[in-house]
Amino acid sequence: MRKVAVVAGGVSTWGVRSATWGELVQEAGNALFSSARSLGAKDVDSLFVGAAQPERFAFQSHVAPMTAELLGLHPWKVLRRNELACASGQAAIQDAYAAIASGLSDVAVVLGVEKMNIPSMAEATTSMANVLDRAWDGVQGGTAPPFFAMAAQRHMHEYGTTAEQMALVSVKNHKFANTNPKSQFYSKTFTKEKILSSPMVSPPLRLGDCSSMTDGSGAVLLVSEEKARTYTDTPVWISATAQYTDFHNLANMPSLSSWTGLKKAASELYQKGGIDPTDIDFAEVHDCFTISEIIEYEELGFCKKGQGGKFIQEGQSDLGGKVTVNPRGGLLGCGHPLGATGIGQAVEVLEQFQSKVPAARHVKDAEVALTHNLSGSANVHTLTLYRREN
C-alpha cells in the first residue's frame, strides 16, 4: 500500500445559513483550492462527497456529479457519495485514503456538506430520526436526545458522573470555539452556570449539553506520497483507520454506558498505528452530547472506565492536560453539519500540525492525532490516526 497525505483543507462558516446546499459546496471548494499550492481542477482525478441526507434536507439525490460540476471538476478515476449518518465525512476520507493507498487514485478531493436548517424544523428533526431502526426504535421516540439521555442516566448511576461534570465539557469546547471564527458559536460565551440553567431537553441533558442543527461544509485534499510536496511543504500523514459496529436496534445494545464498539475500534487503530493512548497528543471526538465525550475518554483509553467525569473536572482534556480534546470547539461549539463534521475534524488536524491555529488552542509540538465519529445510536464508530511526520 502507498502512503497517503492530507495536504490542504478548508471549511465554510458553520451555523444557521441562508446559503443553499450548492453554495455551501462552493464555499468549501473555494477554501480548499485557496489553501493548496499549485492545485488546479485538472489535477483532481477523484471526488468523494460526504453527505448524510441531502434527499431530505435539500431534496437532491445523485449529489456526487452535481458537486463535481459545482467545483469545476471532471473526475475520471473515482466519483462517489458516502453516507454514514454523522460519520459521512470521515467515511469519505477513509474511502479516499483506501483508493489512493491501493493505487486506484492519486489526487482526491473529499468534500462534506449538510444543509440542515430548512423552513420546517419539524421536518428537519423528523428526518434526523431516519438513522434509527424506525420500525422499532423510531416509534418509541428513541431519537438522539432521549438515547444519549439514557446513556447519561446510566453513566451517572454506575459511576457517579454529575451534571456539573458534563457541563464542563460544553464550557471547554465553547471556549475553544471562541478561537475559531468558522464555528457556529464563535461569538457566544458559555459558562457552567449558563449551561446548567439552560432549558431541559431530555433529563439530565439540557440545551447546553446538546450540539446544534447546523449548515456547513468542508473539504480536504488527499494525495499519494509522490505528489505530497507538490501542494505543500508540510503534509500530514494518515497512519491508520479503524471502524466497528456491534448492533443497530437498541434492544441489542450491549451497554448504554460502555461503548464496546468504540473500545474495539480504538484497540484496532492503536495496533495498526503501533501506538497506545498515551501517544495521542490531541483528539477530535464526537461530542454530539456532553456525555458522549465523557464516555469517549474512557473507551479511547485516555482514562479508566468510569473516570471520564473526573478527567474533565481535572482539566485533563483541556490544553495542557493529558490529551487535548476538541481544540477546534467540537460539535458543541462548532455545530454539527452531519456530512461535514468529519471533514472539519481533519482540517483541524492539518492546521494544528501546520501551526496555523491561534495560540489559544494550539497543541504545541504535537506529533500524533486521532479523529473519531460515532453514528446512529453510538452503534458505529469510525476512527482515523494522523501523524505529522511520515
C-alpha positions in Angstrom: 0.0 0.0 0.0 1.1 3.5 -0.8 1.4 6.2 1.9 -1.3 8.9 1.8 -1.1 12.5 2.9 -3.6 15.3 3.6 -2.1 18.4 2.1 -4.8 21.1 2.1 -8.2 21.8 3.6 -10.7 24.4 4.5 -14.3 24.9 5.8 -17.2 27.2 5.2 -18.6 29.3 8.0 -20.8 27.0 10.1 -24.2 28.0 11.5 -27.7 28.8 10.5 -27.1 29.9 7.0 -29.2 31.3 4.1 -26.8 29.6 1.7 -28.1 26.7 -0.4 -26.7 23.2 -0.4 -24.8 24.0 -3.6 -23.5 27.3 -2.3 -22.1 25.6 0.7 -20.3 23.1 -1.6 -18.7 26.0 -3.4 -17.6 27.7 -0.2 -15.8 24.6 0.9 -14.3 24.2 -2.6 -13.0 27.7 -2.6 -11.5 27.3 0.9 -9.7 24.1 -0.3 -8.3 25.5 -3.5 -7.2 28.7 -1.8 -5.2 26.6 0.7 -3.4 24.3 -1.7 -0.3 25.4 -3.6 -0.5 24.9 -7.3 -3.7 22.9 -7.3 -5.8 23.0 -10.5 -9.1 21.4 -11.3 -7.4 19.3 -13.9 -5.2 17.7 -11.2 -8.1 16.1 -9.3 -8.8 12.6 -10.5 -11.3 11.6 -7.8 -14.0 13.1 -5.7 -15.6 11.7 -2.6 -18.7 13.5 -1.2 -19.8 13.0 2.4 -23.5 13.9 2.7 -25.9 12.2 5.1 -29.3 13.3 4.0 -29.4 15.7 1.0 -32.5 13.9 -0.2 -34.4 15.0 2.9 -32.7 18.4 3.7 -32.1 19.6 0.1 -34.5 17.4 -1.9 -31.5 16.4 -4.0 -30.0 12.9 -4.7 -27.2 11.9 -7.1 -25.1 14.6 -5.4 -21.6 13.4 -6.4 -21.7 14.5 -10.1 -23.6 17.7 -9.0 -20.8 18.5 -6.6 -18.2 17.9 -9.3 -19.9 20.3 -11.6 -20.2 22.9 -8.9 -16.5 22.7 -8.3 -15.5 22.6 -11.9 -14.0 19.1 -11.6 -14.1 16.2 -14.0 -13.1 13.1 -12.0 -12.0 10.2 -14.2 -10.9 7.6 -11.6 -13.4 7.6 -8.7 -16.6 9.5 -8.1 -18.6 8.6 -5.0 -21.1 9.8 -2.4 -20.6 8.4 1.1 -23.5 8.1 3.6 -22.9 7.0 7.2 -25.1 9.5 9.1 -22.9 11.6 11.4 -19.7 9.9 10.2 -20.4 10.5 6.4 -17.4 12.9 6.1 -14.9 10.7 7.8 -16.2 7.7 5.9 -15.5 9.7 2.7 -11.9 10.4 3.9 -11.4 6.7 4.6 -12.6 5.7 1.2 -10.3 8.3 -0.5 -7.4 7.0 1.6 -8.1 3.4 0.5 -8.3 4.4 -3.1 -5.0 6.3 -3.0 -3.2 3.7 -0.9 -4.3 1.0 -3.4 -3.2 2.9 -6.4 -6.7 3.5 -7.8 -6.4 7.3 -7.3 -3.6 9.8 -7.0 -5.2 13.1 -6.2 -8.6 13.1 -4.4 -10.9 15.9 -3.1 -13.0 14.9 -0.2 -15.9 17.3 0.5 -18.5 17.0 3.2 -21.7 19.1 3.4 -25.0 19.3 5.1 -27.8 21.9 4.8 -29.9 21.1 8.0 -31.8 24.3 8.7 -34.9 24.2 6.4 -38.2 26.1 6.8 -39.8 23.4 8.8 -37.9 22.4 11.9 -40.4 19.6 12.5 -39.5 18.1 9.1 -35.7 18.5 9.8 -35.9 16.8 13.2 -38.1 14.0 11.8 -35.5 13.5 9.1 -32.8 13.0 11.7 -34.8 10.0 13.0 -34.1 8.2 9.8 -30.8 6.8 11.2 -32.8 4.7 13.7 -34.3 1.3 13.2 -37.6 3.2 12.5 -39.9 0.3 12.8 -38.8 -0.4 16.3 -36.8 2.4 17.9 -38.4 5.2 15.9 -41.9 4.6 17.0 -40.7 4.5 20.6 -39.2 8.0 20.3 -35.7 6.8 20.5 -34.2 9.8 18.8 -30.8 11.2 19.7 -31.6 13.3 22.8 -33.6 10.6 24.6 -31.0 7.9 23.7 -28.0 10.0 24.9 -30.0 11.0 28.0 -30.4 7.3 28.8 -26.7 6.9 28.4 -26.1 9.8 30.7 -28.5 8.5 33.3 -26.9 5.1 33.3 -23.3 6.5 33.5 -24.4 8.7 36.4 -25.9 5.7 38.1 -22.9 3.4 37.6 -20.1 5.8 38.1 -21.3 8.9 39.9 -20.9 11.3 36.9 -22.6 14.6 37.6 -24.4 17.2 35.6 -21.7 19.7 36.5 -19.0 17.5 35.0 -21.0 17.2 31.8 -21.4 20.9 31.7 -17.6 21.3 31.9 -17.3 19.5 28.6 -19.5 22.2 27.0 -17.7 25.0 28.7 -14.3 23.7 27.4 -15.5 23.2 23.8 -17.3 26.5 23.6 -14.1 28.2 24.9 -12.2 26.6 22.1 -14.9 27.6 19.6 -14.4 31.3 20.7 -10.9 31.0 18.9 -12.5 29.6 15.7 -14.2 32.2 13.5 -15.8 29.4 11.4 -17.6 27.9 14.3 -21.4 28.4 14.9 -20.9 29.8 18.4 -17.7 31.8 17.8 -19.1 35.0 19.3 -21.1 33.5 22.2 -19.9 32.8 25.7 -21.0 29.7 27.7 -20.3 29.4 31.4 -21.1 26.4 33.6 -23.9 28.4 35.2 -25.4 29.2 31.8 -25.3 25.6 30.7 -26.8 24.3 34.0 -29.6 26.8 33.8 -30.4 26.2 30.1 -33.7 24.5 29.2 -34.1 20.8 29.9 -34.2 18.8 26.6 -34.2 15.2 27.9 -33.2 14.7 31.5 -30.4 15.1 32.5 -29.4 16.7 29.2 -30.0 20.4 28.9 -29.8 22.6 25.8 -26.2 23.4 26.6 -25.4 19.7 26.6 -26.5 19.2 23.0 -24.9 20.0 19.7 -26.9 22.0 17.1 -28.6 21.7 13.8 -26.0 23.3 11.5 -25.4 24.2 7.9 -21.8 23.9 6.8 -19.2 22.3 4.6 -15.6 21.4 4.5 -13.0 19.9 2.1 -9.6 18.2 2.2 -7.2 17.1 -0.4 -5.6 13.7 -0.2 -2.7 12.6 -2.4 -0.1 9.9 -2.8 3.3 10.3 -1.2 4.9 11.0 -4.6 2.7 14.1 -5.0 2.5 15.4 -1.5 5.3 18.1 -1.8 3.7 19.4 -4.9 0.9 21.0 -2.9 2.5 21.8 0.5 5.8 21.7 2.4 4.0 20.3 5.5 1.9 17.3 4.6 0.1 15.3 7.3 0.0 11.6 7.0 -2.8 9.1 7.6 -1.3 6.4 9.7 -4.2 4.0 10.3 -8.0 3.7 10.2 -10.5 1.6 12.1 -14.2 1.0 12.3 -16.6 -1.2 14.3 -20.3 -1.8 14.7 -21.9 -4.3 17.1 -25.7 -3.6 16.9 -28.3 -1.4 15.3 -31.6 -2.0 17.1 -31.3 -0.5 20.6 -32.6 -3.8 22.1 -29.3 -5.3 21.0 -27.0 -2.6 22.5 -24.6 -4.4 25.0 -24.5 -1.4 27.4 -25.7 2.2 27.5 -22.6 3.3 29.4 -19.9 1.2 27.9 -19.5 1.5 24.2 -17.8 -1.7 23.3 -17.7 -0.9 19.6 -15.6 2.2 20.2 -13.2 0.3 22.5 -12.7 -2.4 19.9 -12.2 0.1 17.1 -9.7 2.0 19.2 -7.8 -1.1 20.0 -7.5 -1.9 16.3 -6.4 1.6 15.5 -3.7 1.6 18.1 -2.4 -1.8 17.0 -2.3 -0.7 13.3 -0.6 2.6 14.2 1.9 1.0 16.6 0.9 3.3 19.5 -1.1 3.3 22.7 -3.4 6.0 24.1 -0.6 7.9 25.8 0.9 8.7 22.4 -2.1 10.8 21.3 -1.3 14.5 21.6 -4.8 15.7 20.7 -8.1 14.2 19.6 -11.2 15.4 17.7 -14.0 13.3 19.1 -17.7 13.1 18.5 -19.2 15.3 21.3 -22.8 15.4 19.9 -23.8 15.5 23.6 -21.6 16.2 26.6 -22.0 12.6 27.9 -20.6 11.4 24.6 -17.2 13.0 25.1 -17.0 11.7 28.7 -17.7 8.1 27.6 -15.3 8.5 24.7 -12.4 9.5 27.1 -12.9 6.1 28.7 -13.3 3.9 25.6 -10.4 5.5 23.8 -8.2 4.7 26.8 -7.5 8.3 27.9 -8.7 7.4 31.4 -10.0 4.4 33.3 -13.6 3.3 32.9 -15.9 5.4 35.0 -13.4 8.2 35.4 -14.5 10.3 32.4 -16.2 12.9 34.7 -13.2 13.2 36.8 -11.0 13.5 33.7 -12.8 16.7 32.5 -13.1 18.0 36.0 -9.3 17.9 36.5 -8.7 19.6 33.2 -7.0 16.6 31.6 -8.8 17.1 28.3 -8.0 20.8 28.1 -5.0 22.4 26.6 -2.0 21.4 28.8 -3.8 18.3 30.1 -3.0 14.7 29.3 -4.6 14.9 25.8 -6.3 18.0 24.4 -9.8 17.0 23.2 -11.7 19.0 20.5 -9.5 22.1 20.3 -11.5 23.5 17.3 -14.6 23.6 19.5 -16.1 20.2 18.8 -19.6 19.6 17.7 -20.9 21.5 20.7 -19.0 24.7 19.8 -18.8 24.5 16.0 -22.1 22.9 15.3 -22.8 19.5 13.6 -23.5 19.6 9.9 -23.6 15.8 9.6 -21.7 15.2 6.3 -19.1 18.0 7.1 -18.2 17.2 10.7 -15.5 14.6 10.0 -14.0 16.9 7.4 -13.9 19.8 9.9 -12.0 17.5 12.3 -9.5 16.6 9.6 -8.9 20.3 8.7 -8.2 21.0 12.4 -5.6 18.2 12.5 -4.0 19.6 9.4 -3.9 23.2 10.7 -2.7 22.1 14.1 0.2 20.2 12.6 1.0 23.2 10.3 0.8 25.6 13.2 -2.0 27.6 11.6 -4.3 27.8 14.5 -4.4 30.5 17.2 -2.1 30.0 20.3 -5.2 29.8 22.5 -5.9 26.3 21.0 -2.6 25.3 19.5 -1.3 22.0 20.8 2.5 22.7 20.6 4.9 20.0 19.4 2.0 17.6 18.6 3.0 14.6 16.5 0.0 12.2 16.7 -3.7 13.0 16.5 -6.9 11.0 16.4 -10.3 11.7 14.9 -13.5 9.9 16.0 -17.1 10.0 14.8 -19.9 7.9 16.1 -23.1 7.5 14.0 -26.6 6.3 14.7 -27.2 5.4 18.4 -23.5 5.1 19.0 -23.7 1.9 17.1 -20.9 2.6 14.6 -17.5 4.1 15.5 -15.1 5.4 12.9 -11.5 6.4 13.7 -8.5 7.8 11.8 -5.0 8.2 13.1 -2.8 11.1 11.8 0.9 11.8 12.1 2.9 14.9 11.4 5.9 13.0 10.0 5.8 10.2 7.5 
